[in-house]
Amino acid sequence: MQTIEAGKIEELREFIATILKSDYGDSNLISVLHKTQELFGYLPREVMDEIAQRMSLPTAHIWGVATFYHYFNLTAPGKYVISICLGTACYVKGAAEILTVIEQELGIKVGETTEDKLFSLQPARCLGACGLAPVVMINDKIYGDLTTVKIKKLIMDFRKSEQHK
């Protein structure tokens, strides 16, 4: 594993050790996977192997759990994670068209990350901003009242900001 991750690996090992001391410690796999994603932003393959070893579980079982739940990311997310709301209010106000434009602009589909690791695209059932529909959340910020023109400009603005860094 990379040396820059050493502190994160150690923190995860301590978390697992604490979990395993509790009653039914081996049944807390989902908690361990949540902690892993919190630390790394996704579930790296080598870390999943570490979890399997520490928890005395087959790696296939861990992968089964990780792939069953849509919350877990198996690949590293982009710098900017775009969550598009596909809830009723957003959908009725054009979220499908916004999604199509995002996919065209970025050259990726939902669940994918751009080659330059700048953007990831994921669906959301509801972002709780129905009055601003349609909306996307980029990292932790909501952008509402979107149109296809506005989303293109927003993506262009993020790209430009990266060029000036």
PyRosetta script that sets phi, psi and omega in degrees:
from pyrosetta import init, pose_from_sequence

init()
pose = pose_from_sequence("MQTIEAGKIEELREFIATILKSDYGDSNLISVLHKTQELFGYLPREVMDEIAQRMSLPTAHIWGVATFYHYFNLTAPGKYVISICLGTACYVKGAAEILTVIEQELGIKVGETTEDKLFSLQPARCLGACGLAPVVMINDKIYGDLTTVKIKKLIMDFRKSEQHK")
pose.set_psi(1, 151.5)
pose.set_omega(1, -177.8)
pose.set_phi(2, -64.1)
pose.set_psi(2, 145.6)
pose.set_omega(2, -178.5)
pose.set_phi(3, -66.0)
pose.set_psi(3, -30.2)
pose.set_omega(3, 179.9)
pose.set_phi(4, -66.8)
pose.set_psi(4, -17.1)
pose.set_omega(4, 179.5)
pose.set_phi(5, -94.1)
pose.set_psi(5, -0.3)
pose.set_omega(5, -174.6)
pose.set_phi(6, -56.7)
pose.set_psi(6, -43.5)
pose.set_omega(6, 179.7)
pose.set_phi(7, -65.0)
pose.set_psi(7, -37.4)
pose.set_omega(7, 179.3)
pose.set_phi(8, -68.7)
pose.set_psi(8, -41.0)
pose.set_omega(8, 178.9)
pose.set_phi(9, -62.2)
pose.set_psi(9, -43.5)
pose.set_omega(9, -179.9)
pose.set_phi(10, -64.2)
pose.set_psi(10, -40.5)
pose.set_omega(10, 177.7)
pose.set_phi(11, -62.5)
pose.set_psi(11, -40.9)
pose.set_omega(11, 178.4)
pose.set_phi(12, -65.7)
pose.set_psi(12, -41.8)
pose.set_omega(12, 178.3)
pose.set_phi(13, -59.6)
pose.set_psi(13, -42.4)
pose.set_omega(13, 178.5)
pose.set_phi(14, -65.2)
pose.set_psi(14, -39.8)
pose.set_omega(14, 178.5)
pose.set_phi(15, -62.1)
pose.set_psi(15, -45.9)
pose.set_omega(15, 179.8)
pose.set_phi(16, -63.2)
pose.set_psi(16, -43.2)
pose.set_omega(16, 179.4)
pose.set_phi(17, -58.8)
pose.set_psi(17, -42.3)
pose.set_omega(17, 178.2)
pose.set_phi(18, -64.1)
pose.set_psi(18, -44.9)
pose.set_omega(18, 179.7)
pose.set_phi(19, -60.1)
pose.set_psi(19, -44.5)
pose.set_omega(19, -176.0)
pose.set_phi(20, -67.3)
pose.set_psi(20, -20.9)
pose.set_omega(20, 177.8)
pose.set_phi(21, -77.5)
pose.set_psi(21, -19.8)
pose.set_omega(21, -177.8)
pose.set_phi(22, -80.0)
pose.set_psi(22, 165.8)
pose.set_omega(22, 174.8)
pose.set_phi(23, -60.8)
pose.set_psi(23, 135.8)
pose.set_omega(23, 178.7)
pose.set_phi(24, 56.7)
pose.set_psi(24, 39.2)
pose.set_omega(24, -177.4)
pose.set_phi(25, -55.5)
pose.set_psi(25, -36.9)
pose.set_omega(25, -177.8)
pose.set_phi(26, -72.5)
pose.set_psi(26, -9.7)
pose.set_omega(26, 177.9)
pose.set_phi(27, -90.1)
pose.set_psi(27, 4.6)
pose.set_omega(27, -178.4)
pose.set_phi(28, -98.5)
pose.set_psi(28, 29.5)
pose.set_omega(28, -178.2)
pose.set_phi(29, -58.0)
pose.set_psi(29, -41.8)
pose.set_omega(29, -178.5)
pose.set_phi(30, -62.8)
pose.set_psi(30, -38.4)
pose.set_omega(30, 176.1)
pose.set_phi(31, -61.5)
pose.set_psi(31, -40.6)
pose.set_omega(31, 179.2)
pose.set_phi(32, -66.6)
pose.set_psi(32, -39.7)
pose.set_omega(32, 178.5)
pose.set_phi(33, -67.1)
pose.set_psi(33, -38.7)
pose.set_omega(33, 175.4)
pose.set_phi(34, -61.5)
pose.set_psi(34, -44.3)
pose.set_omega(34, 179.5)
pose.set_phi(35, -62.5)
pose.set_psi(35, -40.8)
pose.set_omega(35, 179.4)
pose.set_phi(36, -61.8)
pose.set_psi(36, -46.4)
pose.set_omega(36, -180.0)
pose.set_phi(37, -66.4)
pose.set_psi(37, -35.4)
pose.set_omega(37, 176.4)
pose.set_phi(38, -61.4)
pose.set_psi(38, -41.0)
pose.set_omega(38, -177.3)
pose.set_phi(39, -75.6)
pose.set_psi(39, -41.7)
pose.set_omega(39, -171.5)
pose.set_phi(40, -107.0)
pose.set_psi(40, -14.9)
pose.set_omega(40, -176.9)
pose.set_phi(41, 88.1)
pose.set_psi(41, -10.9)
pose.set_omega(41, 178.0)
pose.set_phi(42, -165.5)
pose.set_psi(42, -175.3)
pose.set_omega(42, -179.4)
pose.set_phi(43, -108.2)
pose.set_psi(43, 90.3)
pose.set_omega(43, -180.0)
pose.set_phi(44, -64.6)
pose.set_psi(44, 143.4)
pose.set_omega(44, -178.5)
pose.set_phi(45, -54.2)
pose.set_psi(45, -47.3)
pose.set_omega(45, -177.0)
pose.set_phi(46, -65.9)
pose.set_psi(46, -29.6)
pose.set_omega(46, 178.1)
pose.set_phi(47, -74.7)
pose.set_psi(47, -35.2)
pose.set_omega(47, 176.2)
pose.set_phi(48, -62.9)
pose.set_psi(48, -37.8)
pose.set_omega(48, 176.1)
pose.set_phi(49, -64.0)
pose.set_psi(49, -39.9)
pose.set_omega(49, 177.6)
pose.set_phi(50, -61.9)
pose.set_psi(50, -43.9)
pose.set_omega(50, 178.5)
pose.set_phi(51, -61.1)
pose.set_psi(51, -45.0)
pose.set_omega(51, 179.7)
pose.set_phi(52, -57.6)
pose.set_psi(52, -45.3)
pose.set_omega(52, -179.3)
pose.set_phi(53, -65.7)
pose.set_psi(53, -47.7)
pose.set_omega(53, -177.3)
pose.set_phi(54, -65.3)
pose.set_psi(54, -35.4)
pose.set_omega(54, -176.4)
pose.set_phi(55, -97.7)
pose.set_psi(55, 1.7)
pose.set_omega(55, -178.9)
pose.set_phi(56, 53.7)
pose.set_psi(56, 46.9)
pose.set_omega(56, 178.4)
pose.set_phi(57, -121.5)
pose.set_psi(57, 149.0)
pose.set_omega(57, 175.8)
pose.set_phi(58, -65.3)
pose.set_psi(58, 138.9)
pose.set_omega(58, 179.0)
pose.set_phi(59, -58.1)
pose.set_psi(59, -36.3)
pose.set_omega(59, 179.5)
pose.set_phi(60, -60.5)
pose.set_psi(60, -36.1)
pose.set_omega(60, 178.1)
pose.set_phi(61, -65.1)
pose.set_psi(61, -42.9)
pose.set_omega(61, -179.7)
pose.set_phi(62, -64.5)
pose.set_psi(62, -43.5)
pose.set_omega(62, 177.5)
pose.set_phi(63, -62.7)
pose.set_psi(63, -38.2)
pose.set_omega(63, 178.3)
pose.set_phi(64, -60.5)
pose.set_psi(64, -44.8)
pose.set_omega(64, 178.8)
pose.set_phi(65, -66.7)
pose.set_psi(65, -45.9)
pose.set_omega(65, -177.0)
pose.set_phi(66, -63.6)
pose.set_psi(66, -35.7)
pose.set_omega(66, -178.6)
pose.set_phi(67, -84.6)
pose.set_psi(67, -19.5)
pose.set_omega(67, 178.9)
pose.set_phi(68, -70.9)
pose.set_psi(68, -40.9)
pose.set_omega(68, -177.3)
pose.set_phi(69, -92.4)
pose.set_psi(69, 124.5)
pose.set_omega(69, -176.8)
pose.set_phi(70, -69.5)
pose.set_psi(70, -14.3)
pose.set_omega(70, -179.0)
pose.set_phi(71, -64.9)
pose.set_psi(71, -32.5)
pose.set_omega(71, -173.2)
pose.set_phi(72, -83.1)
pose.set_psi(72, 135.5)
pose.set_omega(72, 177.1)
pose.set_phi(73, -99.5)
pose.set_psi(73, 129.2)
pose.set_omega(73, 179.7)
pose.set_phi(74, -97.9)
pose.set_psi(74, -5.4)
pose.set_omega(74, 175.6)
pose.set_phi(75, -127.9)
pose.set_psi(75, 155.0)
pose.set_omega(75, -179.1)
pose.set_phi(76, -64.5)
pose.set_psi(76, 132.3)
pose.set_omega(76, 178.8)
pose.set_phi(77, -75.1)
pose.set_psi(77, 160.3)
pose.set_omega(77, 175.3)
pose.set_phi(78, -71.4)
pose.set_psi(78, 171.7)
pose.set_omega(78, 178.6)
pose.set_phi(79, -61.6)
pose.set_psi(79, -36.8)
pose.set_omega(79, 179.3)
pose.set_phi(80, -116.2)
pose.set_psi(80, 114.0)
pose.set_omega(80, 178.6)
pose.set_phi(81, -95.7)
pose.set_psi(81, 115.8)
pose.set_omega(81, 179.5)
pose.set_phi(82, -96.5)
pose.set_psi(82, 116.2)
pose.set_omega(82, 175.1)
pose.set_phi(83, -105.6)
pose.set_psi(83, 117.8)
pose.set_omega(83, 179.5)
pose.set_phi(84, -99.4)
pose.set_psi(84, 128.4)
pose.set_omega(84, -179.9)
pose.set_phi(85, -75.6)
pose.set_psi(85, 126.1)
pose.set_omega(85, 177.6)
pose.set_phi(86, -115.8)
pose.set_psi(86, 20.5)
pose.set_omega(86, 176.6)
pose.set_phi(87, -67.3)
pose.set_psi(87, 170.2)
pose.set_omega(87, -173.4)
pose.set_phi(88, -54.9)
pose.set_psi(88, -51.4)
pose.set_omega(88, -177.3)
pose.set_phi(89, -60.2)
pose.set_psi(89, -44.9)
pose.set_omega(89, -179.5)
pose.set_phi(90, -68.2)
pose.set_psi(90, -40.6)
pose.set_omega(90, -178.4)
pose.set_phi(91, -63.5)
pose.set_psi(91, -44.8)
pose.set_omega(91, 180.0)
pose.set_phi(92, -62.2)
pose.set_psi(92, -31.6)
pose.set_omega(92, -177.3)
pose.set_phi(93, -94.5)
pose.set_psi(93, 13.0)
pose.set_omega(93, 170.7)
pose.set_phi(94, 111.8)
pose.set_psi(94, 17.3)
pose.set_omega(94, -178.7)
pose.set_phi(95, -59.7)
pose.set_psi(95, -34.3)
pose.set_omega(95, -179.8)
pose.set_phi(96, -62.0)
pose.set_psi(96, -41.1)
pose.set_omega(96, 178.8)
pose.set_phi(97, -68.4)
pose.set_psi(97, -39.3)
pose.set_omega(97, 177.4)
pose.set_phi(98, -61.5)
pose.set_psi(98, -44.8)
pose.set_omega(98, 179.3)
pose.set_phi(99, -59.5)
pose.set_psi(99, -45.2)
pose.set_omega(99, 179.3)
pose.set_phi(100, -58.4)
pose.set_psi(100, -43.7)
pose.set_omega(100, -180.0)
pose.set_phi(101, -65.4)
pose.set_psi(101, -43.0)
pose.set_omega(101, 179.0)
pose.set_phi(102, -59.9)
pose.set_psi(102, -47.2)
pose.set_omega(102, 180.0)
pose.set_phi(103, -60.1)
pose.set_psi(103, -41.0)
pose.set_omega(103, 179.4)
pose.set_phi(104, -67.9)
pose.set_psi(104, -44.5)
pose.set_omega(104, -177.8)
pose.set_phi(105, -64.7)
pose.set_psi(105, -39.2)
pose.set_omega(105, -176.2)
pose.set_phi(106, -93.0)
pose.set_psi(106, -18.0)
pose.set_omega(106, -178.5)
pose.set_phi(107, 71.9)
pose.set_psi(107, 28.0)
pose.set_omega(107, 178.7)
pose.set_phi(108, -135.2)
pose.set_psi(108, 165.7)
pose.set_omega(108, 174.8)
pose.set_phi(109, -107.7)
pose.set_psi(109, 169.9)
pose.set_omega(109, 176.3)
pose.set_phi(110, -54.8)
pose.set_psi(110, 135.0)
pose.set_omega(110, -179.9)
pose.set_phi(111, 90.9)
pose.set_psi(111, -0.3)
pose.set_omega(111, -177.4)
pose.set_phi(112, -111.4)
pose.set_psi(112, 166.9)
pose.set_omega(112, 178.0)
pose.set_phi(113, -125.2)
pose.set_psi(113, 141.3)
pose.set_omega(113, 179.3)
pose.set_phi(114, -64.2)
pose.set_psi(114, 154.7)
pose.set_omega(114, -179.0)
pose.set_phi(115, -57.5)
pose.set_psi(115, -34.9)
pose.set_omega(115, -179.5)
pose.set_phi(116, -79.8)
pose.set_psi(116, 3.3)
pose.set_omega(116, 178.7)
pose.set_phi(117, 62.2)
pose.set_psi(117, 22.9)
pose.set_omega(117, -178.7)
pose.set_phi(118, -87.0)
pose.set_psi(118, -40.0)
pose.set_omega(118, -176.4)
pose.set_phi(119, -127.1)
pose.set_psi(119, 143.2)
pose.set_omega(119, 166.9)
pose.set_phi(120, -123.7)
pose.set_psi(120, 151.7)
pose.set_omega(120, -178.7)
pose.set_phi(121, -125.8)
pose.set_psi(121, 127.1)
pose.set_omega(121, 178.5)
pose.set_phi(122, -139.7)
pose.set_psi(122, 152.1)
pose.set_omega(122, 178.5)
pose.set_phi(123, -84.4)
pose.set_psi(123, 158.2)
pose.set_omega(123, 173.1)
pose.set_phi(124, -136.8)
pose.set_psi(124, 140.4)
pose.set_omega(124, 179.2)
pose.set_phi(125, -74.1)
pose.set_psi(125, -37.7)
pose.set_omega(125, 177.6)
pose.set_phi(126, -163.2)
pose.set_psi(126, 135.2)
pose.set_omega(126, 177.9)
pose.set_phi(127, -105.4)
pose.set_psi(127, 3.4)
pose.set_omega(127, 175.8)
pose.set_phi(128, 72.8)
pose.set_psi(128, 24.0)
pose.set_omega(128, 179.2)
pose.set_phi(129, -128.4)
pose.set_psi(129, 46.6)
pose.set_omega(129, -173.4)
pose.set_phi(130, -58.2)
pose.set_psi(130, -31.7)
pose.set_omega(130, 179.5)
pose.set_phi(131, -67.2)
pose.set_psi(131, -16.5)
pose.set_omega(131, 179.6)
pose.set_phi(132, -105.1)
pose.set_psi(132, 9.1)
pose.set_omega(132, -173.0)
pose.set_phi(133, -55.3)
pose.set_psi(133, 144.8)
pose.set_omega(133, -5.7)
pose.set_phi(134, -80.8)
pose.set_psi(134, 150.5)
pose.set_omega(134, -175.9)
pose.set_phi(135, -130.7)
pose.set_psi(135, 156.6)
pose.set_omega(135, 166.2)
pose.set_phi(136, -129.3)
pose.set_psi(136, 156.6)
pose.set_omega(136, 171.3)
pose.set_phi(137, -117.6)
pose.set_psi(137, 126.5)
pose.set_omega(137, 176.2)
pose.set_phi(138, -111.6)
pose.set_psi(138, 114.8)
pose.set_omega(138, -168.0)
pose.set_phi(139, 54.5)
pose.set_psi(139, -109.9)
pose.set_omega(139, -177.2)
pose.set_phi(140, -112.4)
pose.set_psi(140, 14.0)
pose.set_omega(140, -177.0)
pose.set_phi(141, -114.6)
pose.set_psi(141, 132.8)
pose.set_omega(141, 178.9)
pose.set_phi(142, -87.8)
pose.set_psi(142, 136.4)
pose.set_omega(142, 174.0)
pose.set_phi(143, -122.8)
pose.set_psi(143, 121.4)
pose.set_omega(143, -173.8)
pose.set_phi(144, -122.2)
pose.set_psi(144, -178.5)
pose.set_omega(144, -176.7)
pose.set_phi(145, 52.1)
pose.set_psi(145, 42.8)
pose.set_omega(145, -174.5)
pose.set_phi(146, -77.1)
pose.set_psi(146, 150.8)
pose.set_omega(146, 169.8)
pose.set_phi(147, -129.4)
pose.set_psi(147, 172.1)
pose.set_omega(147, 177.9)
pose.set_phi(148, -63.4)
pose.set_psi(148, -35.0)
pose.set_omega(148, 178.2)
pose.set_phi(149, -67.2)
pose.set_psi(149, -45.1)
pose.set_omega(149, -178.7)
pose.set_phi(150, -63.7)
pose.set_psi(150, -39.0)
pose.set_omega(150, -178.7)
pose.set_phi(151, -70.1)
pose.set_psi(151, -36.6)
pose.set_omega(151, 176.0)
pose.set_phi(152, -61.2)
pose.set_psi(152, -44.7)
pose.set_omega(152, 179.4)
pose.set_phi(153, -64.5)
pose.set_psi(153, -40.5)
pose.set_omega(153, 179.6)
pose.set_phi(154, -61.6)
pose.set_psi(154, -45.5)
pose.set_omega(154, 178.1)
pose.set_phi(155, -63.1)
pose.set_psi(155, -43.2)
pose.set_omega(155, 178.6)
pose.set_phi(156, -61.0)
pose.set_psi(156, -40.6)
pose.set_omega(156, 178.8)
pose.set_phi(157, -63.1)
pose.set_psi(157, -41.2)
pose.set_omega(157, 178.2)
pose.set_phi(158, -65.7)
pose.set_psi(158, -40.7)
pose.set_omega(158, 178.0)
pose.set_phi(159, -63.0)
pose.set_psi(159, -44.6)
pose.set_omega(159, 179.3)
pose.set_phi(160, -61.3)
pose.set_psi(160, -41.0)
pose.set_omega(160, -179.7)
pose.set_phi(161, -62.5)
pose.set_psi(161, -31.4)
pose.set_omega(161, 177.8)
pose.set_phi(162, -73.8)
pose.set_psi(162, -31.8)
pose.set_omega(162, 179.9)
pose.set_phi(163, -69.6)
pose.set_psi(163, -25.7)
pose.set_omega(163, -177.7)
pose.set_phi(164, -93.4)
pose.set_psi(164, 10.5)
pose.set_omega(164, 179.9)
pose.set_phi(165, -98.2)
pose.dump_pdb("model.pdb")
